[in-house]
Amino acid sequence: MCIERVNCFDFRDICITEFDEIYEKFGSCSTPLSKRPRVSTKGVSGTYADLFWRSNRLNGVLECTVPCDSWAFHLPHPDEIALSQFIAHPEGARHTMLGSPSDSLIWHSVYDVSDMALVVRYELIQKLLSESELDSLFSSSTIGKRRDMDIKELRLISRFFYELLQRCVSDVEGFSRVAFDECVSDGLAQLTQLTLRSAYVSPKIINRERILTRALDYVRQNYRTEITVRDLVDYAHTTSRNLQIVFKNQFGVSPLQYLRQYRLIKFHKYLAELGSVTEAASSSGLRHMGRLSDQYRLLFGEKPGDYVSRLRESSFSPENSCCCGHCLV
């Protein structure tokens, strides 16, 4: 009896054009070809699933078009750096960790950080999940968030798939498609349940999002006036401790530190519009001028007076002269 073997490949330091040829059936695309980045990639193709690993020497955005009969999961390499990058990955409709049929799975590729993609035929997922779970999984493709995943369980699942891929590539003769698909089924059952749980938004998370939304609304409406933590607490209907936790989790700073930075960004924009440090400071709610110059330089790389002088000397508009990255805020 002939056992159908898995189809494996293992290429090191190949050109991105060759890489795209390997991924041609998924319509893979990457950074401009003129950059000629080098990548290392491995892959295994079974009957119901394809598992890919890649590491590269580029920072860019990768896109994989999911076949109409499949789902695609973006997975990190199980090491700490890759896991951290995965959790910190941008969220949004086009940056989800789960790609639905005929959609695109898009993620940022970080220099020298490995990641994986698992493409699974719908037929296999149907065997693992009930109809209600399938509906929930479909919803998860847009609402599931990496930051809500259990990091310990994610590490175990990632290690499982990475070790499976390594075994297949190093021992092609020892793995049949049946054996590979069975292993994928085991890992996929854990992965789908983890994904479904990450899409569940607990009342605590909803409450924290409400607190953050109200606090930010208050800042945007009242940044020109004096704002205290008590003002934010009262407006957000929360406690000082909860407010601190929400801002630390979202921005890594306290509410007052966030307010200071927000005012500095407004101050920068008013400098271009008003051409006066004093007027710009007053319009942005900055009352204490003592450390303003140093704080501004720390954020924008020059003193406010130097920025105003440069604008006056230039022959082009403030919008075209500024490349700070904050003026679009």
Order of alpha helices (4+ residues) and beta strands (2+ residues): beta-alpha-beta-beta-beta-beta-alpha-beta-beta-beta-alpha-alpha-alpha-alpha-alpha-alpha-alpha-alpha-alpha-alpha-alpha-alpha
